[in-house]
Amino acid sequence: MTQTTSLPILADFDQLPDPARVPLPVVCGLFSISQATAWRRVKSGSLPEPVREGRTTWWVVGDLRRALAK
């Protein structure tokens, strides 16, 4: 598993607006999971689907907050 807890955006996650988008390493850091587990959870429906723009994949902060609240 990659080290994600040192990402500065994790410290500021609560300040981000709901429509903001974050990359996979932030998702992994928020849920303390590996990238493979994140994708398994997306497939199972326990994590929200990401937004894909070209070759970039993002998660919407508001969707992640709802998933964290469950």
Rosetta blueprint (number, residue, H / E / L):
1 M L
2 T L
3 Q L
4 T L
5 T L
6 S L
7 L L
8 P H
9 I H
10 L H
11 A H
12 D L
13 F H
14 D H
15 Q H
16 L L
17 P L
18 D L
19 P L
20 A L
21 R E
22 V E
23 P L
24 L H
25 P H
26 V H
27 V H
28 C H
29 G H
30 L H
31 F H
32 S L
33 I L
34 S L
35 Q H
36 A H
37 T H
38 A H
39 W H
40 R H
41 R H
42 V H
43 K H
44 S H
45 G L
46 S L
47 L L
48 P L
49 E L
50 P L
51 V E
52 R E
53 E E
54 G L
55 R L
56 T E
57 T E
58 W E
59 W E
60 V E
61 V H
62 G H
63 D H
64 L H
65 R H
66 R H
67 A H
68 L H
69 A H
70 K L
